[in-house]
Amino acid sequence: MSRKIIHVDCDCFYAAVEVRDDPRLRGRPVAVGGDPNRRGVIATCNYPARDFGVRSAMASSQALRLCPELVILRPDFDKYRRVSGQIQDIFRTFTNIIEPLSLDEAFLDVSESPLHANSATRIAEAIRQKVRTTLGITVSAGVAPNKFLAKVASDWNKPDGLFVIPPDRVEAFVATLPVKRISGVGRVTEDKLAALGVQTCGDLQGLSRLDLAHHFGSFGERLYHLARGEDDRPVQTSRRRKSVSVEKTYHEDKRNLTDWLRELDDLLERLEQRIARLDAHYIIQGLTVKVRYNDFRIVSADQGGERVERAPFERLLTQLWERHPAPARLLGVGVRLKDLKEPRQADLFPEERARALRDRRGPGTGA
């Protein structure tokens, strides 16, 4: 049976809450972020600010150059969490099958809801109206048979919009969907797909599973299904982690490798504190470091590992310094996690994969 999934996404959430609480800001370009005089970064901004080219993760100083009238407010996360909790309360009046993704977005499964004659479209519209009238902010929603398409749909008519992809329209919709709209397809993957002549999901359907596995590894299998609008992930009421990380933005650049390494002990201590809060069903299976340079370029490096120890993180940072020796404004460290509670997925195509492996090995190399 086809699921009925709604993805709800608040419109420029932090900024919307601030404008709601201060009517003098209505109609003005508003952003929530750090001090432009202390290397602050924009967390989010409203649509009048976006019209000037202001974007999330942009330096606040750059945002002001683009939009001199921009009002930059310091974030009040306690307030945002309160409003997020009120939104979750509204969701629970429609269904208990809710998967929060962040403070401002969530998946809802309304497949079995008796409300509004089990019309997911009408339920989504009722949610949007209730958030607007109760909390004074707007949300956009997408309705579809699965999570992938619902998330795509919620972004289709932003802001304050609703878009529905019924089951009988999935095939036509994905045929023209740009591959960059697939979650996980960033600039590098998009460029690799373009080199293969792939611009849309329809184009992507022309590549076999083996082609995709060859070019994209394990992500190729997911691309194969998403290009066809297939996604069998359920809405999970309790989400499990895949990684843990910490990072720090510095008021003054860390100008050399010695400065970088001097920050490691503090970062690793904070990382260990976060790991200690996890339940016992996680194990570490990889280590990673991240650097944002003073030109806002971001690079990372990772390796396998099972423990948080200084030596491997020091090696990873040294590798990044050797690749690009330049002042850093942000340093981060993290670990990749294996969730022992996660069920193992059987290989759905063992014979096909074995045959491909034999073909790559060539004759005479053994089984």
C-alpha positions in Angstrom: 0.0 0.0 0.0 1.3 3.4 -0.9 2.2 5.6 2.0 0.9 9.2 2.5 3.8 11.3 3.6 3.9 15.0 4.4 7.1 17.0 4.7 6.6 20.3 6.5 9.3 23.0 6.3 9.1 26.4 8.1 9.8 29.4 5.9 13.1 31.1 7.0 12.2 29.9 10.5 14.5 32.0 12.8 13.9 35.2 10.9 10.2 34.6 10.7 9.9 34.2 14.4 11.9 37.4 14.9 9.7 39.4 12.5 6.6 38.0 14.1 7.8 39.2 17.5 8.8 42.7 16.3 6.3 44.0 13.7 8.6 46.9 13.0 10.7 44.4 11.0 7.9 43.4 8.7 8.8 44.0 5.0 12.5 44.7 5.8 15.4 42.5 5.0 16.2 40.5 8.2 18.8 37.9 9.0 19.7 35.9 12.1 23.4 35.4 12.5 26.7 36.5 14.1 28.3 39.9 14.5 29.7 41.2 11.2 32.6 42.8 13.1 33.6 39.5 14.7 33.6 37.1 11.8 29.9 36.2 12.2 28.0 34.0 9.8 24.4 34.2 8.6 22.2 31.4 10.0 19.1 32.2 8.0 17.4 35.2 6.4 14.0 36.2 5.1 13.0 36.5 1.5 13.5 40.3 1.2 17.1 39.7 2.2 17.4 36.8 -0.3 16.4 39.2 -3.0 19.7 41.0 -2.4 21.7 37.7 -2.7 22.0 37.1 1.1 22.2 33.4 1.9 22.7 31.1 4.8 26.3 30.3 5.8 27.5 33.6 4.2 29.8 35.9 6.2 27.7 38.6 7.9 30.1 41.2 6.7 29.5 40.1 3.1 25.8 40.1 3.6 25.9 43.7 4.7 27.9 44.6 1.7 25.2 43.1 -0.5 22.4 44.6 1.5 23.4 47.7 3.6 19.8 47.9 5.0 20.0 44.3 6.4 19.0 43.9 10.0 21.1 41.2 11.6 19.8 39.8 14.8 21.6 37.6 17.3 20.0 34.1 17.5 17.8 33.2 20.4 17.8 29.4 20.3 15.7 29.0 23.4 12.9 30.9 21.8 13.2 28.9 18.6 13.1 25.7 20.5 9.9 26.8 22.2 8.3 27.6 18.9 9.5 24.4 17.4 7.9 22.5 20.3 4.6 24.3 19.7 4.8 23.3 16.0 5.4 19.7 17.1 2.3 19.9 19.3 0.3 20.9 16.3 1.6 18.0 14.3 0.6 15.6 17.1 -3.1 16.7 16.7 -2.9 15.1 13.2 -0.6 12.1 13.7 1.8 10.5 16.2 4.1 9.2 13.4 6.5 12.2 13.2 10.2 12.3 12.3 11.7 15.7 13.2 14.7 16.6 11.0 15.6 19.8 12.8 13.8 22.6 14.7 12.0 23.7 11.6 11.1 20.6 9.5 9.7 17.2 9.9 8.2 14.2 8.1 4.6 13.1 9.0 3.0 9.8 8.0 -0.7 10.2 7.7 -1.4 7.0 5.9 -3.8 5.7 8.5 -5.2 9.1 9.7 -9.0 9.2 9.9 -8.9 13.0 9.7 -10.2 14.9 6.6 -11.4 11.6 5.0 -7.7 10.4 5.0 -6.8 13.1 2.4 -3.1 13.9 2.9 -3.6 17.0 0.9 -6.4 18.3 3.1 -4.4 17.4 6.2 -1.3 19.2 5.0 -3.4 22.3 4.3 -5.0 22.1 7.7 -1.6 21.9 9.4 -0.4 25.0 7.4 -3.5 27.0 8.4 -3.2 26.0 12.1 0.5 27.0 12.3 -0.3 30.3 10.6 -3.3 31.2 12.8 -1.8 29.8 16.1 1.8 30.8 15.8 1.9 33.6 13.3 4.5 32.1 11.0 4.2 30.2 7.7 5.2 26.7 6.6 5.4 25.0 3.3 4.4 21.4 2.8 4.9 18.6 0.3 2.7 15.6 0.0 3.9 12.4 -1.8 3.9 8.6 -1.5 7.4 8.6 0.1 9.9 10.8 2.0 12.2 11.6 -0.9 9.4 13.0 -3.0 7.6 14.7 -0.1 10.8 16.7 0.7 11.3 17.7 -2.9 7.6 18.8 -3.0 7.8 21.0 0.1 10.4 23.1 -1.6 8.4 23.4 -4.9 6.1 26.3 -4.0 8.1 28.1 -1.3 7.4 30.2 0.6 4.0 29.5 2.2 3.1 26.9 -0.4 1.7 23.4 -0.8 2.7 20.9 -3.6 1.3 17.4 -4.1 2.7 14.5 -6.0 0.0 11.8 -6.3 1.1 8.2 -6.9 -0.1 8.2 -10.5 2.0 11.3 -11.2 5.3 10.1 -9.8 6.7 8.7 -13.1 6.0 11.8 -15.0 7.3 14.1 -12.2 10.7 12.4 -11.7 11.3 12.1 -15.5 12.0 15.9 -15.7 13.3 16.4 -12.1 16.9 17.8 -12.2 19.3 15.4 -10.5 20.6 18.2 -8.3 17.3 18.0 -6.4 18.2 14.5 -5.2 19.3 14.5 -1.6 23.0 13.7 -1.4 23.8 15.0 -4.9 26.2 17.9 -4.3 28.3 19.8 -6.8 30.9 17.1 -7.2 28.3 14.4 -7.9 26.3 16.7 -10.1 29.4 17.4 -12.2 30.2 13.7 -12.5 26.6 13.0 -13.6 26.8 15.8 -16.2 30.0 14.3 -17.6 27.9 11.1 -18.2 25.3 13.1 -20.0 22.9 13.1 -17.0 20.9 16.2 -16.2 17.5 14.8 -15.1 16.3 11.8 -13.3 14.9 10.6 -16.6 18.5 10.7 -18.0 19.7 8.9 -14.9 17.2 6.0 -15.5 19.3 5.2 -18.6 22.2 4.0 -16.4 22.2 0.5 -15.1 22.8 -0.5 -11.5 26.3 -1.7 -12.4 27.2 1.6 -14.1 26.0 3.6 -11.1 27.9 1.3 -8.7 31.0 1.7 -10.8 30.9 5.5 -10.8 29.3 6.2 -7.4 29.9 3.2 -5.2 27.2 2.3 -2.7 25.5 5.6 -3.4 24.8 4.3 -6.9 22.1 1.9 -5.6 20.3 4.8 -4.0 20.6 6.9 -7.1 19.1 4.0 -9.1 15.9 4.0 -7.0 15.5 7.7 -6.3 15.7 8.4 -10.1 12.5 6.3 -10.4 10.9 8.0 -7.4 11.3 4.9 -5.2 12.1 5.4 -1.5 10.9 2.8 1.0 12.3 4.5 4.2 9.6 4.7 6.9 9.0 7.8 9.0 11.0 7.1 12.1 9.7 8.4 15.3 13.1 8.0 16.9 16.0 8.9 14.7 19.5 7.4 15.0 22.7 9.2 14.5 25.3 8.5 11.8 28.0 10.9 13.1 29.0 13.2 15.9 31.1 16.3 15.4 32.1 19.6 17.1 33.6 22.7 15.5 34.6 26.2 16.5 34.8 29.5 14.6 37.6 31.7 15.7 37.5 35.5 16.0 41.1 35.5 14.8 42.4 33.2 12.1 44.5 30.2 13.1 47.4 31.1 10.8 49.6 28.0 10.7 49.7 24.3 11.5 51.0 24.9 15.0 48.0 27.1 15.7 45.7 24.4 14.3 47.2 21.6 16.4 47.1 23.7 19.5 43.2 23.7 19.3 43.0 19.9 19.0 42.9 19.1 22.8 39.9 21.4 23.4 38.0 20.1 20.3 38.7 16.5 21.2 37.5 17.0 24.8 34.3 18.5 23.6 33.9 15.6 21.1 34.4 13.0 23.8 31.7 14.7 25.9 29.2 14.5 23.1 30.1 10.8 22.4 29.6 10.0 26.1 26.0 11.1 25.8 25.2 8.5 23.2 23.6 5.2 24.1 25.7 2.0 24.2 24.5 0.8 20.8 26.9 3.0 18.8 30.5 2.2 17.9 33.0 4.5 16.2 34.1 3.4 12.7 35.8 6.5 11.3 37.4 9.8 12.1 37.1 13.1 10.3 38.4 16.7 10.4 37.1 19.9 8.8 38.7 23.2 8.0 37.0 26.4 6.8 39.6 28.8 5.5 39.4 32.6 5.7 38.2 32.7 2.1 35.3 30.4 3.2 36.5 27.4 1.3 35.7 24.2 3.2 37.8 21.0 3.0 37.8 17.8 5.1 39.7 14.6 5.5 38.8 11.3 7.1 40.1 7.8 7.8 39.1 4.7 9.6 39.4 4.5 13.3 37.6 3.2 16.4 38.8 5.5 19.2 39.2 9.2 19.8 42.9 9.7 20.1 45.0 12.8 19.3 47.5 11.2 16.9 45.2 10.3 14.0 43.4 13.7 14.2 46.8 15.4 14.2 47.7 13.5 11.0 44.5 14.4 9.3 45.0 18.1 10.1 48.6 17.9 8.9 47.4 16.4 5.6 45.0 19.3 5.1 47.7 21.8 5.9 50.0 20.2 3.4 47.3 20.3 0.7 46.4 23.9 1.4 48.5 25.9 3.8 46.4 28.9 4.6 44.8 30.6 7.6 41.7 28.9 9.0 38.7 30.6 10.5 37.0 27.3 11.6 38.2 23.9 12.8 36.1 20.8 13.4 36.6 17.2 14.4 34.1 14.3 14.3 33.5 10.6 14.2 31.4 8.4 11.9 29.2 5.9 13.8 27.9 2.4 13.3 24.5 1.9 14.8 24.3 -1.7 16.2 20.5 -1.3 16.3 20.3 -0.8 12.6 19.1 -3.9 10.8 21.5 -5.2 8.2 20.2 -5.0 4.6 20.7 -8.0 2.5 22.3 -7.7 -0.9 19.3 -7.6 -3.3 21.4 -8.5 -6.4 24.2 -10.9 -5.2 24.5 -12.7 -8.5 24.7 -9.5 -10.6 27.4 -8.1 -8.3 29.4 -11.3 -8.2 29.4 -11.5 -12.0 30.5 -7.9 -12.2 33.3 -8.6 -9.8 34.5 -11.6 -11.9 34.4 -9.5 -15.0 36.6 -6.8 -13.4 39.1 -9.4 -12.1 39.4 -11.0 -15.5 40.0 -14.6 -16.4 42.4 -16.8 -14.5 42.4 -14.7 -11.3 40.4 -17.3 -9.3 37.0 -17.1 -7.6 
